[in-house]
Amino acid sequence: MGLIFLIVIVGIVVASIRVLNEYERGVVFRLGRVLGPKGPGLIVLIPILDKMVRVDLRTVTLDVPPQDIITRDNVTIKVNAVIYFKVIDPVQAVVDVENYLLATSKLAQTTLRSVVGQVDLDALLSTRESINHRLQEILDAETHPWGVKVSNVEVKQVDLPVEMQRAMAKQAEAERERRAKIIAAEGELEASYKLSEAARNMATEPMSLQLRYLQTLREMSTERATTTIVPLPIELFKFFMK
């Protein structure tokens, strides 16, 4: 009888002891009333009277599932994101919301659809950093009463329709062709300036024209060709040059 009583006592003591890690807190309820957060370390509970809920204080990485969104310029896209948050008040996270993980996830989905639906597609692709900051501010303000701090939000991927991808590819190709033509035109313009300057120099310095003529003959003679080159005095062309 004494052994059974001892075993019961030991079982009650073991059942009343909890050990919390450094990153955990325990919200203790006694007869339904909150006593406050406990831990880390060894926590002793009164059997039957006390109940404890563990809360993890580490940063949680939560993936927001892809959302079908219509942007302000009526383009249907699929956007997903990732949010980083952690519990800063264990009592609020347990008392003020039923499931803070699920609530934060659902709130992130609706906020993502709302914010992205208010911007154009070009703004979403070019100013993603400002959109991330706006999402973080909204989510942090909404989750603050739950004792949750949203530290960062990142839009991970934007999936465009196939037709939009083709249109954007054609637009990018046209832009590259435009830039190539502008560069080529600028090169031609610069070359024309140089040629005009060279023509003026040759007109004022006849000897430079003679040297250019000899250089051209030298370059032609070095090429592998069957053409026979007969040099003529430059004076023969003075009549045509006038």
MODELLER restraints for C-alpha pairs under 7 A, 6 or more apart:
rsr = mdl.restraints
at = mdl.atoms
rsr.add(forms.Gaussian(group=physical.xy_distance, feature=features.Distance(at['CA:16:A'], at['CA:44:A']), mean=5.55, stdev=0.5))
rsr.add(forms.Gaussian(group=physical.xy_distance, feature=features.Distance(at['CA:16:A'], at['CA:45:A']), mean=4.68, stdev=0.5))
rsr.add(forms.Gaussian(group=physical.xy_distance, feature=features.Distance(at['CA:16:A'], at['CA:46:A']), mean=6.02, stdev=0.5))
rsr.add(forms.Gaussian(group=physical.xy_distance, feature=features.Distance(at['CA:16:A'], at['CA:47:A']), mean=5.75, stdev=0.5))
rsr.add(forms.Gaussian(group=physical.xy_distance, feature=features.Distance(at['CA:17:A'], at['CA:42:A']), mean=6.98, stdev=0.5))
rsr.add(forms.Gaussian(group=physical.xy_distance, feature=features.Distance(at['CA:17:A'], at['CA:43:A']), mean=5.74, stdev=0.5))
rsr.add(forms.Gaussian(group=physical.xy_distance, feature=features.Distance(at['CA:17:A'], at['CA:44:A']), mean=4.68, stdev=0.5))
rsr.add(forms.Gaussian(group=physical.xy_distance, feature=features.Distance(at['CA:17:A'], at['CA:45:A']), mean=6.19, stdev=0.5))
rsr.add(forms.Gaussian(group=physical.xy_distance, feature=features.Distance(at['CA:18:A'], at['CA:42:A']), mean=5.85, stdev=0.5))
rsr.add(forms.Gaussian(group=physical.xy_distance, feature=features.Distance(at['CA:18:A'], at['CA:43:A']), mean=4.92, stdev=0.5))
rsr.add(forms.Gaussian(group=physical.xy_distance, feature=features.Distance(at['CA:18:A'], at['CA:44:A']), mean=6.30, stdev=0.5))
rsr.add(forms.Gaussian(group=physical.xy_distance, feature=features.Distance(at['CA:19:A'], at['CA:41:A']), mean=5.40, stdev=0.5))
rsr.add(forms.Gaussian(group=physical.xy_distance, feature=features.Distance(at['CA:19:A'], at['CA:42:A']), mean=4.62, stdev=0.5))
rsr.add(forms.Gaussian(group=physical.xy_distance, feature=features.Distance(at['CA:19:A'], at['CA:43:A']), mean=6.03, stdev=0.5))
rsr.add(forms.Gaussian(group=physical.xy_distance, feature=features.Distance(at['CA:20:A'], at['CA:39:A']), mean=5.98, stdev=0.5))
rsr.add(forms.Gaussian(group=physical.xy_distance, feature=features.Distance(at['CA:20:A'], at['CA:40:A']), mean=4.88, stdev=0.5))
rsr.add(forms.Gaussian(group=physical.xy_distance, feature=features.Distance(at['CA:20:A'], at['CA:41:A']), mean=5.00, stdev=0.5))
rsr.add(forms.Gaussian(group=physical.xy_distance, feature=features.Distance(at['CA:20:A'], at['CA:42:A']), mean=6.49, stdev=0.5))
rsr.add(forms.Gaussian(group=physical.xy_distance, feature=features.Distance(at['CA:21:A'], at['CA:40:A']), mean=5.54, stdev=0.5))
rsr.add(forms.Gaussian(group=physical.xy_distance, feature=features.Distance(at['CA:21:A'], at['CA:41:A']), mean=6.34, stdev=0.5))
rsr.add(forms.Gaussian(group=physical.xy_distance, feature=features.Distance(at['CA:22:A'], at['CA:40:A']), mean=5.19, stdev=0.5))
rsr.add(forms.Gaussian(group=physical.xy_distance, feature=features.Distance(at['CA:23:A'], at['CA:56:A']), mean=6.17, stdev=0.5))
rsr.add(forms.Gaussian(group=physical.xy_distance, feature=features.Distance(at['CA:23:A'], at['CA:57:A']), mean=5.42, stdev=0.5))
rsr.add(forms.Gaussian(group=physical.xy_distance, feature=features.Distance(at['CA:23:A'], at['CA:58:A']), mean=6.21, stdev=0.5))
rsr.add(forms.Gaussian(group=physical.xy_distance, feature=features.Distance(at['CA:24:A'], at['CA:40:A']), mean=6.32, stdev=0.5))
rsr.add(forms.Gaussian(group=physical.xy_distance, feature=features.Distance(at['CA:24:A'], at['CA:54:A']), mean=6.69, stdev=0.5))
rsr.add(forms.Gaussian(group=physical.xy_distance, feature=features.Distance(at['CA:24:A'], at['CA:55:A']), mean=5.68, stdev=0.5))
rsr.add(forms.Gaussian(group=physical.xy_distance, feature=features.Distance(at['CA:24:A'], at['CA:56:A']), mean=4.81, stdev=0.5))
rsr.add(forms.Gaussian(group=physical.xy_distance, feature=features.Distance(at['CA:24:A'], at['CA:57:A']), mean=5.84, stdev=0.5))
rsr.add(forms.Gaussian(group=physical.xy_distance, feature=features.Distance(at['CA:25:A'], at['CA:37:A']), mean=6.06, stdev=0.5))
rsr.add(forms.Gaussian(group=physical.xy_distance, feature=features.Distance(at['CA:25:A'], at['CA:38:A']), mean=5.66, stdev=0.5))
rsr.add(forms.Gaussian(group=physical.xy_distance, feature=features.Distance(at['CA:25:A'], at['CA:39:A']), mean=5.23, stdev=0.5))
rsr.add(forms.Gaussian(group=physical.xy_distance, feature=features.Distance(at['CA:25:A'], at['CA:40:A']), mean=6.13, stdev=0.5))
rsr.add(forms.Gaussian(group=physical.xy_distance, feature=features.Distance(at['CA:25:A'], at['CA:54:A']), mean=5.89, stdev=0.5))
rsr.add(forms.Gaussian(group=physical.xy_distance, feature=features.Distance(at['CA:25:A'], at['CA:55:A']), mean=5.32, stdev=0.5))
rsr.add(forms.Gaussian(group=physical.xy_distance, feature=features.Distance(at['CA:25:A'], at['CA:56:A']), mean=6.70, stdev=0.5))
rsr.add(forms.Gaussian(group=physical.xy_distance, feature=features.Distance(at['CA:25:A'], at['CA:90:A']), mean=6.96, stdev=0.5))
rsr.add(forms.Gaussian(group=physical.xy_distance, feature=features.Distance(at['CA:26:A'], at['CA:37:A']), mean=5.33, stdev=0.5))
rsr.add(forms.Gaussian(group=physical.xy_distance, feature=features.Distance(at['CA:26:A'], at['CA:38:A']), mean=4.93, stdev=0.5))
rsr.add(forms.Gaussian(group=physical.xy_distance, feature=features.Distance(at['CA:26:A'], at['CA:39:A']), mean=6.25, stdev=0.5))
rsr.add(forms.Gaussian(group=physical.xy_distance, feature=features.Distance(at['CA:26:A'], at['CA:52:A']), mean=5.85, stdev=0.5))
rsr.add(forms.Gaussian(group=physical.xy_distance, feature=features.Distance(at['CA:26:A'], at['CA:53:A']), mean=5.43, stdev=0.5))
rsr.add(forms.Gaussian(group=physical.xy_distance, feature=features.Distance(at['CA:26:A'], at['CA:54:A']), mean=4.62, stdev=0.5))
rsr.add(forms.Gaussian(group=physical.xy_distance, feature=features.Distance(at['CA:26:A'], at['CA:55:A']), mean=6.14, stdev=0.5))
rsr.add(forms.Gaussian(group=physical.xy_distance, feature=features.Distance(at['CA:27:A'], at['CA:36:A']), mean=5.66, stdev=0.5))
rsr.add(forms.Gaussian(group=physical.xy_distance, feature=features.Distance(at['CA:27:A'], at['CA:37:A']), mean=4.45, stdev=0.5))
rsr.add(forms.Gaussian(group=physical.xy_distance, feature=features.Distance(at['CA:27:A'], at['CA:38:A']), mean=6.23, stdev=0.5))
rsr.add(forms.Gaussian(group=physical.xy_distance, feature=features.Distance(at['CA:27:A'], at['CA:52:A']), mean=5.48, stdev=0.5))
rsr.add(forms.Gaussian(group=physical.xy_distance, feature=features.Distance(at['CA:27:A'], at['CA:53:A']), mean=5.17, stdev=0.5))
rsr.add(forms.Gaussian(group=physical.xy_distance, feature=features.Distance(at['CA:27:A'], at['CA:54:A']), mean=6.54, stdev=0.5))
rsr.add(forms.Gaussian(group=physical.xy_distance, feature=features.Distance(at['CA:27:A'], at['CA:90:A']), mean=6.75, stdev=0.5))
rsr.add(forms.Gaussian(group=physical.xy_distance, feature=features.Distance(at['CA:27:A'], at['CA:91:A']), mean=6.19, stdev=0.5))
rsr.add(forms.Gaussian(group=physical.xy_distance, feature=features.Distance(at['CA:28:A'], at['CA:34:A']), mean=5.95, stdev=0.5))
rsr.add(forms.Gaussian(group=physical.xy_distance, feature=features.Distance(at['CA:28:A'], at['CA:35:A']), mean=5.50, stdev=0.5))
rsr.add(forms.Gaussian(group=physical.xy_distance, feature=features.Distance(at['CA:28:A'], at['CA:36:A']), mean=6.01, stdev=0.5))
rsr.add(forms.Gaussian(group=physical.xy_distance, feature=features.Distance(at['CA:28:A'], at['CA:37:A']), mean=6.45, stdev=0.5))
rsr.add(forms.Gaussian(group=physical.xy_distance, feature=features.Distance(at['CA:28:A'], at['CA:50:A']), mean=6.65, stdev=0.5))
rsr.add(forms.Gaussian(group=physical.xy_distance, feature=features.Distance(at['CA:28:A'], at['CA:51:A']), mean=5.68, stdev=0.5))
rsr.add(forms.Gaussian(group=physical.xy_distance, feature=features.Distance(at['CA:28:A'], at['CA:52:A']), mean=4.39, stdev=0.5))
rsr.add(forms.Gaussian(group=physical.xy_distance, feature=features.Distance(at['CA:28:A'], at['CA:53:A']), mean=6.56, stdev=0.5))
rsr.add(forms.Gaussian(group=physical.xy_distance, feature=features.Distance(at['CA:29:A'], at['CA:35:A']), mean=5.78, stdev=0.5))
rsr.add(forms.Gaussian(group=physical.xy_distance, feature=features.Distance(at['CA:29:A'], at['CA:50:A']), mean=5.54, stdev=0.5))
rsr.add(forms.Gaussian(group=physical.xy_distance, feature=features.Distance(at['CA:29:A'], at['CA:51:A']), mean=5.08, stdev=0.5))
rsr.add(forms.Gaussian(group=physical.xy_distance, feature=features.Distance(at['CA:29:A'], at['CA:52:A']), mean=6.16, stdev=0.5))
rsr.add(forms.Gaussian(group=physical.xy_distance, feature=features.Distance(at['CA:30:A'], at['CA:49:A']), mean=5.47, stdev=0.5))
rsr.add(forms.Gaussian(group=physical.xy_distance, feature=features.Distance(at['CA:30:A'], at['CA:50:A']), mean=4.45, stdev=0.5))
rsr.add(forms.Gaussian(group=physical.xy_distance, feature=features.Distance(at['CA:30:A'], at['CA:51:A']), mean=6.43, stdev=0.5))
rsr.add(forms.Gaussian(group=physical.xy_distance, feature=features.Distance(at['CA:31:A'], at['CA:49:A']), mean=5.57, stdev=0.5))
rsr.add(forms.Gaussian(group=physical.xy_distance, feature=features.Distance(at['CA:31:A'], at['CA:50:A']), mean=6.55, stdev=0.5))
rsr.add(forms.Gaussian(group=physical.xy_distance, feature=features.Distance(at['CA:36:A'], at['CA:91:A']), mean=6.66, stdev=0.5))
rsr.add(forms.Gaussian(group=physical.xy_distance, feature=features.Distance(at['CA:37:A'], at['CA:90:A']), mean=6.64, stdev=0.5))
rsr.add(forms.Gaussian(group=physical.xy_distance, feature=features.Distance(at['CA:37:A'], at['CA:91:A']), mean=6.53, stdev=0.5))
rsr.add(forms.Gaussian(group=physical.xy_distance, feature=features.Distance(at['CA:55:A'], at['CA:90:A']), mean=6.21, stdev=0.5))
rsr.add(forms.Gaussian(group=physical.xy_distance, feature=features.Distance(at['CA:57:A'], at['CA:86:A']), mean=5.94, stdev=0.5))
rsr.add(forms.Gaussian(group=physical.xy_distance, feature=features.Distance(at['CA:57:A'], at['CA:87:A']), mean=5.24, stdev=0.5))
rsr.add(forms.Gaussian(group=physical.xy_distance, feature=features.Distance(at['CA:57:A'], at['CA:88:A']), mean=6.92, stdev=0.5))
rsr.add(forms.Gaussian(group=physical.xy_distance, feature=features.Distance(at['CA:58:A'], at['CA:86:A']), mean=5.87, stdev=0.5))
rsr.add(forms.Gaussian(group=physical.xy_distance, feature=features.Distance(at['CA:59:A'], at['CA:84:A']), mean=6.43, stdev=0.5))
rsr.add(forms.Gaussian(group=physical.xy_distance, feature=features.Distance(at['CA:59:A'], at['CA:85:A']), mean=5.39, stdev=0.5))
rsr.add(forms.Gaussian(group=physical.xy_distance, feature=features.Distance(at['CA:59:A'], at['CA:86:A']), mean=4.49, stdev=0.5))
rsr.add(forms.Gaussian(group=physical.xy_distance, feature=features.Distance(at['CA:60:A'], at['CA:84:A']), mean=5.65, stdev=0.5))
rsr.add(forms.Gaussian(group=physical.xy_distance, feature=features.Distance(at['CA:60:A'], at['CA:85:A']), mean=5.37, stdev=0.5))
rsr.add(forms.Gaussian(group=physical.xy_distance, feature=features.Distance(at['CA:60:A'], at['CA:86:A']), mean=5.79, stdev=0.5))
rsr.add(forms.Gaussian(group=physical.xy_distance, feature=features.Distance(at['CA:61:A'], at['CA:82:A']), mean=6.93, stdev=0.5))
rsr.add(forms.Gaussian(group=physical.xy_distance, feature=features.Distance(at['CA:61:A'], at['CA:83:A']), mean=5.98, stdev=0.5))
rsr.add(forms.Gaussian(group=physical.xy_distance, feature=features.Distance(at['CA:61:A'], at['CA:84:A']), mean=4.89, stdev=0.5))
rsr.add(forms.Gaussian(group=physical.xy_distance, feature=features.Distance(at['CA:61:A'], at['CA:85:A']), mean=6.94, stdev=0.5))
rsr.add(forms.Gaussian(group=physical.xy_distance, feature=features.Distance(at['CA:62:A'], at['CA:82:A']), mean=5.64, stdev=0.5))
rsr.add(forms.Gaussian(group=physical.xy_distance, feature=features.Distance(at['CA:62:A'], at['CA:83:A']), mean=5.35, stdev=0.5))
rsr.add(forms.Gaussian(group=physical.xy_distance, feature=features.Distance(at['CA:62:A'], at['CA:84:A']), mean=6.46, stdev=0.5))
rsr.add(forms.Gaussian(group=physical.xy_distance, feature=features.Distance(at['CA:63:A'], at['CA:81:A']), mean=6.14, stdev=0.5))
rsr.add(forms.Gaussian(group=physical.xy_distance, feature=features.Distance(at['CA:63:A'], at['CA:82:A']), mean=4.48, stdev=0.5))
rsr.add(forms.Gaussian(group=physical.xy_distance, feature=features.Distance(at['CA:63:A'], at['CA:83:A']), mean=6.58, stdev=0.5))
rsr.add(forms.Gaussian(group=physical.xy_distance, feature=features.Distance(at['CA:64:A'], at['CA:80:A']), mean=5.69, stdev=0.5))
rsr.add(forms.Gaussian(group=physical.xy_distance, feature=features.Distance(at['CA:64:A'], at['CA:81:A']), mean=5.08, stdev=0.5))
rsr.add(forms.Gaussian(group=physical.xy_distance, feature=features.Distance(at['CA:64:A'], at['CA:82:A']), mean=5.59, stdev=0.5))
rsr.add(forms.Gaussian(group=physical.xy_distance, feature=features.Distance(at['CA:64:A'], at['CA:105:A']), mean=6.67, stdev=0.5))
rsr.add(forms.Gaussian(group=physical.xy_distance, feature=features.Distance(at['CA:64:A'], at['CA:108:A']), mean=6.88, stdev=0.5))
rsr.add(forms.Gaussian(group=physical.xy_distance, feature=features.Distance(at['CA:64:A'], at['CA:109:A']), mean=6.30, stdev=0.5))
rsr.add(forms.Gaussian(group=physical.xy_distance, feature=features.Distance(at['CA:65:A'], at['CA:80:A']), mean=5.56, stdev=0.5))
rsr.add(forms.Gaussian(group=physical.xy_distance, feature=features.Distance(at['CA:66:A'], at['CA:78:A']), mean=5.86, stdev=0.5))
rsr.add(forms.Gaussian(group=physical.xy_distance, feature=features.Distance(at['CA:66:A'], at['CA:79:A']), mean=5.10, stdev=0.5))
rsr.add(forms.Gaussian(group=physical.xy_distance, feature=features.Distance(at['CA:66:A'], at['CA:80:A']), mean=4.16, stdev=0.5))
rsr.add(forms.Gaussian(group=physical.xy_distance, feature=features.Distance(at['CA:67:A'], at['CA:78:A']), mean=5.31, stdev=0.5))
rsr.add(forms.Gaussian(group=physical.xy_distance, feature=features.Distance(at['CA:67:A'], at['CA:79:A']), mean=5.26, stdev=0.5))
rsr.add(forms.Gaussian(group=physical.xy_distance, feature=features.Distance(at['CA:67:A'], at['CA:80:A']), mean=6.15, stdev=0.5))
rsr.add(forms.Gaussian(group=physical.xy_distance, feature=features.Distance(at['CA:67:A'], at['CA:113:A']), mean=6.89, stdev=0.5))
rsr.add(forms.Gaussian(group=physical.xy_distance, feature=features.Distance(at['CA:68:A'], at['CA:76:A']), mean=6.93, stdev=0.5))
rsr.add(forms.Gaussian(group=physical.xy_distance, feature=features.Distance(at['CA:68:A'], at['CA:77:A']), mean=5.88, stdev=0.5))
rsr.add(forms.Gaussian(group=physical.xy_distance, feature=features.Distance(at['CA:68:A'], at['CA:78:A']), mean=4.63, stdev=0.5))
rsr.add(forms.Gaussian(group=physical.xy_distance, feature=features.Distance(at['CA:68:A'], at['CA:79:A']), mean=6.74, stdev=0.5))
rsr.add(forms.Gaussian(group=physical.xy_distance, feature=features.Distance(at['CA:69:A'], at['CA:76:A']), mean=5.72, stdev=0.5))
rsr.add(forms.Gaussian(group=physical.xy_distance, feature=features.Distance(at['CA:69:A'], at['CA:77:A']), mean=5.44, stdev=0.5))
rsr.add(forms.Gaussian(group=physical.xy_distance, feature=features.Distance(at['CA:69:A'], at['CA:78:A']), mean=6.07, stdev=0.5))
rsr.add(forms.Gaussian(group=physical.xy_distance, feature=features.Distance(at['CA:69:A'], at['CA:113:A']), mean=5.89, stdev=0.5))
rsr.add(forms.Gaussian(group=physical.xy_distance, feature=features.Distance(at['CA:69:A'], at['CA:117:A']), mean=6.23, stdev=0.5))
rsr.add(forms.Gaussian(group=physical.xy_distance, feature=features.Distance(at['CA:70:A'], at['CA:76:A']), mean=4.46, stdev=0.5))
rsr.add(forms.Gaussian(group=physical.xy_distance, feature=features.Distance(at['CA:70:A'], at['CA:77:A']), mean=6.32, stdev=0.5))
rsr.add(forms.Gaussian(group=physical.xy_distance, feature=features.Distance(at['CA:70:A'], at['CA:117:A']), mean=5.65, stdev=0.5))
rsr.add(forms.Gaussian(group=physical.xy_distance, feature=features.Distance(at['CA:71:A'], at['CA:116:A']), mean=6.34, stdev=0.5))
rsr.add(forms.Gaussian(group=physical.xy_distance, feature=features.Distance(at['CA:71:A'], at['CA:117:A']), mean=4.34, stdev=0.5))
rsr.add(forms.Gaussian(group=physical.xy_distance, feature=features.Distance(at['CA:71:A'], at['CA:118:A']), mean=6.34, stdev=0.5))
rsr.add(forms.Gaussian(group=physical.xy_distance, feature=features.Distance(at['CA:71:A'], at['CA:119:A']), mean=5.97, stdev=0.5))
rsr.add(forms.Gaussian(group=physical.xy_distance, feature=features.Distance(at['CA:71:A'], at['CA:120:A']), mean=5.64, stdev=0.5))
rsr.add(forms.Gaussian(group=physical.xy_distance, feature=features.Distance(at['CA:71:A'], at['CA:121:A']), mean=6.30, stdev=0.5))
rsr.add(forms.Gaussian(group=physical.xy_distance, feature=features.Distance(at['CA:72:A'], at['CA:117:A']), mean=5.66, stdev=0.5))
rsr.add(forms.Gaussian(group=physical.xy_distance, feature=features.Distance(at['CA:72:A'], at['CA:118:A']), mean=5.35, stdev=0.5))
rsr.add(forms.Gaussian(group=physical.xy_distance, feature=features.Distance(at['CA:72:A'], at['CA:119:A']), mean=5.28, stdev=0.5))
rsr.add(forms.Gaussian(group=physical.xy_distance, feature=features.Distance(at['CA:72:A'], at['CA:120:A']), mean=5.07, stdev=0.5))
rsr.add(forms.Gaussian(group=physical.xy_distance, feature=features.Distance(at['CA:73:A'], at['CA:120:A']), mean=5.42, stdev=0.5))
rsr.add(forms.Gaussian(group=physical.xy_distance, feature=features.Distance(at['CA:73:A'], at['CA:121:A']), mean=6.98, stdev=0.5))
rsr.add(forms.Gaussian(group=physical.xy_distance, feature=features.Distance(at['CA:77:A'], at['CA:158:A']), mean=6.82, stdev=0.5))
rsr.add(forms.Gaussian(group=physical.xy_distance, feature=features.Distance(at['CA:77:A'], at['CA:159:A']), mean=5.74, stdev=0.5))
rsr.add(forms.Gaussian(group=physical.xy_distance, feature=features.Distance(at['CA:77:A'], at['CA:160:A']), mean=5.17, stdev=0.5))
rsr.add(forms.Gaussian(group=physical.xy_distance, feature=features.Distance(at['CA:77:A'], at['CA:161:A']), mean=6.69, stdev=0.5))
rsr.add(forms.Gaussian(group=physical.xy_distance, feature=features.Distance(at['CA:78:A'], at['CA:158:A']), mean=5.88, stdev=0.5))
rsr.add(forms.Gaussian(group=physical.xy_distance, feature=features.Distance(at['CA:78:A'], at['CA:159:A']), mean=5.03, stdev=0.5))
rsr.add(forms.Gaussian(group=physical.xy_distance, feature=features.Distance(at['CA:78:A'], at['CA:160:A']), mean=6.85, stdev=0.5))
rsr.add(forms.Gaussian(group=physical.xy_distance, feature=features.Distance(at['CA:79:A'], at['CA:157:A']), mean=5.81, stdev=0.5))
rsr.add(forms.Gaussian(group=physical.xy_distance, feature=features.Distance(at['CA:79:A'], at['CA:158:A']), mean=4.73, stdev=0.5))
rsr.add(forms.Gaussian(group=physical.xy_distance, feature=features.Distance(at['CA:79:A'], at['CA:159:A']), mean=6.36, stdev=0.5))
rsr.add(forms.Gaussian(group=physical.xy_distance, feature=features.Distance(at['CA:80:A'], at['CA:155:A']), mean=6.14, stdev=0.5))
rsr.add(forms.Gaussian(group=physical.xy_distance, feature=features.Distance(at['CA:80:A'], at['CA:156:A']), mean=5.79, stdev=0.5))
rsr.add(forms.Gaussian(group=physical.xy_distance, feature=features.Distance(at['CA:80:A'], at['CA:157:A']), mean=5.75, stdev=0.5))
rsr.add(forms.Gaussian(group=physical.xy_distance, feature=features.Distance(at['CA:81:A'], at['CA:154:A']), mean=5.54, stdev=0.5))
rsr.add(forms.Gaussian(group=physical.xy_distance, feature=features.Distance(at['CA:81:A'], at['CA:155:A']), mean=4.20, stdev=0.5))
rsr.add(forms.Gaussian(group=physical.xy_distance, feature=features.Distance(at['CA:81:A'], at['CA:156:A']), mean=4.80, stdev=0.5))
rsr.add(forms.Gaussian(group=physical.xy_distance, feature=features.Distance(at['CA:82:A'], at['CA:153:A']), mean=5.89, stdev=0.5))
rsr.add(forms.Gaussian(group=physical.xy_distance, feature=features.Distance(at['CA:82:A'], at['CA:154:A']), mean=5.38, stdev=0.5))
rsr.add(forms.Gaussian(group=physical.xy_distance, feature=features.Distance(at['CA:82:A'], at['CA:155:A']), mean=6.54, stdev=0.5))
rsr.add(forms.Gaussian(group=physical.xy_distance, feature=features.Distance(at['CA:82:A'], at['CA:156:A']), mean=6.72, stdev=0.5))
rsr.add(forms.Gaussian(group=physical.xy_distance, feature=features.Distance(at['CA:83:A'], at['CA:152:A']), mean=5.82, stdev=0.5))
rsr.add(forms.Gaussian(group=physical.xy_distance, feature=features.Distance(at['CA:83:A'], at['CA:153:A']), mean=4.42, stdev=0.5))
rsr.add(forms.Gaussian(group=physical.xy_distance, feature=features.Distance(at['CA:83:A'], at['CA:154:A']), mean=6.40, stdev=0.5))
rsr.add(forms.Gaussian(group=physical.xy_distance, feature=features.Distance(at['CA:84:A'], at['CA:150:A']), mean=5.97, stdev=0.5))
rsr.add(forms.Gaussian(group=physical.xy_distance, feature=features.Distance(at['CA:84:A'], at['CA:151:A']), mean=5.72, stdev=0.5))
rsr.add(forms.Gaussian(group=physical.xy_distance, feature=features.Distance(at['CA:84:A'], at['CA:152:A']), mean=5.23, stdev=0.5))
rsr.add(forms.Gaussian(group=physical.xy_distance, feature=features.Distance(at['CA:84:A'], at['CA:153:A']), mean=6.40, stdev=0.5))
rsr.add(forms.Gaussian(group=physical.xy_distance, feature=features.Distance(at['CA:85:A'], at['CA:148:A']), mean=6.79, stdev=0.5))
rsr.add(forms.Gaussian(group=physical.xy_distance, feature=features.Distance(at['CA:85:A'], at['CA:149:A']), mean=5.41, stdev=0.5))
rsr.add(forms.Gaussian(group=physical.xy_distance, feature=features.Distance(at['CA:85:A'], at['CA:150:A']), mean=4.18, stdev=0.5))
rsr.add(forms.Gaussian(group=physical.xy_distance, feature=features.Distance(at['CA:85:A'], at['CA:151:A']), mean=5.51, stdev=0.5))
rsr.add(forms.Gaussian(group=physical.xy_distance, feature=features.Distance(at['CA:86:A'], at['CA:148:A']), mean=5.73, stdev=0.5))
rsr.add(forms.Gaussian(group=physical.xy_distance, feature=features.Distance(at['CA:86:A'], at['CA:149:A']), mean=5.51, stdev=0.5))
rsr.add(forms.Gaussian(group=physical.xy_distance, feature=features.Distance(at['CA:86:A'], at['CA:150:A']), mean=6.75, stdev=0.5))
rsr.add(forms.Gaussian(group=physical.xy_distance, feature=features.Distance(at['CA:87:A'], at['CA:93:A']), mean=6.92, stdev=0.5))
rsr.add(forms.Gaussian(group=physical.xy_distance, feature=features.Distance(at['CA:87:A'], at['CA:147:A']), mean=5.82, stdev=0.5))
rsr.add(forms.Gaussian(group=physical.xy_distance, feature=features.Distance(at['CA:87:A'], at['CA:148:A']), mean=4.51, stdev=0.5))
rsr.add(forms.Gaussian(group=physical.xy_distance, feature=features.Distance(at['CA:87:A'], at['CA:149:A']), mean=6.22, stdev=0.5))
rsr.add(forms.Gaussian(group=physical.xy_distance, feature=features.Distance(at['CA:88:A'], at['CA:147:A']), mean=5.45, stdev=0.5))
rsr.add(forms.Gaussian(group=physical.xy_distance, feature=features.Distance(at['CA:88:A'], at['CA:148:A']), mean=5.76, stdev=0.5))
rsr.add(forms.Gaussian(group=physical.xy_distance, feature=features.Distance(at['CA:88:A'], at['CA:149:A']), mean=6.47, stdev=0.5))
rsr.add(forms.Gaussian(group=physical.xy_distance, feature=features.Distance(at['CA:89:A'], at['CA:147:A']), mean=4.46, stdev=0.5))
rsr.add(forms.Gaussian(group=physical.xy_distance, feature=features.Distance(at['CA:89:A'], at['CA:148:A']), mean=6.98, stdev=0.5))
rsr.add(forms.Gaussian(group=physical.xy_distance, feature=features.Distance(at['CA:90:A'], at['CA:147:A']), mean=6.70, stdev=0.5))
rsr.add(forms.Gaussian(group=physical.xy_distance, feature=features.Distance(at['CA:92:A'], at['CA:146:A']), mean=5.20, stdev=0.5))
rsr.add(forms.Gaussian(group=physical.xy_distance, feature=features.Distance(at['CA:92:A'], at['CA:147:A']), mean=5.07, stdev=0.5))
rsr.add(forms.Gaussian(group=physical.xy_distance, feature=features.Distance(at['CA:93:A'], at['CA:100:A']), mean=6.15, stdev=0.5))
rsr.add(forms.Gaussian(group=physical.xy_distance, feature=features.Distance(at['CA:93:A'], at['CA:146:A']), mean=5.06, stdev=0.5))
rsr.add(forms.Gaussian(group=physical.xy_distance, feature=features.Distance(at['CA:93:A'], at['CA:147:A']), mean=5.23, stdev=0.5))
rsr.add(forms.Gaussian(group=physical.xy_distance, feature=features.Distance(at['CA:93:A'], at['CA:148:A']), mean=6.93, stdev=0.5))
rsr.add(forms.Gaussian(group=physical.xy_distance, feature=features.Distance(at['CA:96:A'], at['CA:146:A']), mean=5.82, stdev=0.5))
rsr.add(forms.Gaussian(group=physical.xy_distance, feature=features.Distance(at['CA:97:A'], at['CA:146:A']), mean=6.26, stdev=0.5))
rsr.add(forms.Gaussian(group=physical.xy_distance, feature=features.Distance(at['CA:108:A'], at['CA:139:A']), mean=6.82, stdev=0.5))
rsr.add(forms.Gaussian(group=physical.xy_distance, feature=features.Distance(at['CA:132:A'], at['CA:153:A']), mean=5.48, stdev=0.5))
rsr.add(forms.Gaussian(group=physical.xy_distance, feature=features.Distance(at['CA:132:A'], at['CA:154:A']), mean=5.50, stdev=0.5))
rsr.add(forms.Gaussian(group=physical.xy_distance, feature=features.Distance(at['CA:132:A'], at['CA:155:A']), mean=6.49, stdev=0.5))
rsr.add(forms.Gaussian(group=physical.xy_distance, feature=features.Distance(at['CA:135:A'], at['CA:153:A']), mean=6.48, stdev=0.5))
rsr.add(forms.Gaussian(group=physical.xy_distance, feature=features.Distance(at['CA:136:A'], at['CA:150:A']), mean=6.47, stdev=0.5))
rsr.add(forms.Gaussian(group=physical.xy_distance, feature=features.Distance(at['CA:136:A'], at['CA:151:A']), mean=6.93, stdev=0.5))
rsr.add(forms.Gaussian(group=physical.xy_distance, feature=features.Distance(at['CA:136:A'], at['CA:152:A']), mean=5.73, stdev=0.5))
rsr.add(forms.Gaussian(group=physical.xy_distance, feature=features.Distance(at['CA:136:A'], at['CA:153:A']), mean=5.37, stdev=0.5))
rsr.add(forms.Gaussian(group=physical.xy_distance, feature=features.Distance(at['CA:139:A'], at['CA:150:A']), mean=6.55, stdev=0.5))
rsr.add(forms.Gaussian(group=physical.xy_distance, feature=features.Distance(at['CA:140:A'], at['CA:149:A']), mean=5.85, stdev=0.5))
rsr.add(forms.Gaussian(group=physical.xy_distance, feature=features.Distance(at['CA:140:A'], at['CA:150:A']), mean=4.87, stdev=0.5))
rsr.add(forms.Gaussian(group=physical.xy_distance, feature=features.Distance(at['CA:143:A'], at['CA:149:A']), mean=6.81, stdev=0.5))
rsr.add(forms.Gaussian(group=physical.xy_distance, feature=features.Distance(at['CA:202:A'], at['CA:208:A']), mean=5.61, stdev=0.5))
rsr.add(forms.Gaussian(group=physical.xy_distance, feature=features.Distance(at['CA:202:A'], at['CA:209:A']), mean=5.41, stdev=0.5))
rsr.add(forms.Gaussian(group=physical.xy_distance, feature=features.Distance(at['CA:210:A'], at['CA:234:A']), mean=6.77, stdev=0.5))
